[in-house]
Amino acid sequence: RGEAEEQRATLLRLLAEASEAGRWDGAVETVRMLAECDGGGAPESVLLSLAARLFKAGVPHLATAMLQHATAAGGGTTALTLAVMRGLLAHKQAESTAQALSLYAALRASGEPVPLPSLAALCSGALRAGMLSDAEGLFRHLGEARLAALAAARTGGRKRASRG
């Protein structure tokens, strides 16, 4: 194995140990080090698990930092972003809701689809936090996305029916 592969394997082991021991700052720092490693960042499954543990431990700011480090390494996948967004919304604090809205805006700007349940949760969170203009925009986007999903379902249904 090459030096980069060995370094990555060591960092992944350290990440697992820090996560198991509840050393959250150390785990997030290890994600940062993995992002800088030539061997690549942490696998998505490891990052998703860490995000869940960070939210369960009540440290949403570290989950956001972890996502930033993973994104820097090209590992900030849509699934990871959505998981962090859901965790932030579940935290039910205005600051966390604002961070979730920021993640949503980044996803939308990149052209990534945001699932309808996530849009509904964002809208609810924005209302709960008193972010009325954000809630209004989300509600409008939710309606547009729902109509698009219904239209796609109808089109798909007709295509299948015309083949048979």
PyMOL commands that set and color helices and strands:
alter all, ss='L'
color gray80, all
select helices_A, chain A and resi 3-21+24-36+44-56+60-72+78-91+94-110+116-128+132-163
alter helices_A, ss='H'
color red, helices_A
deselect
rebuild
show_as cartoon
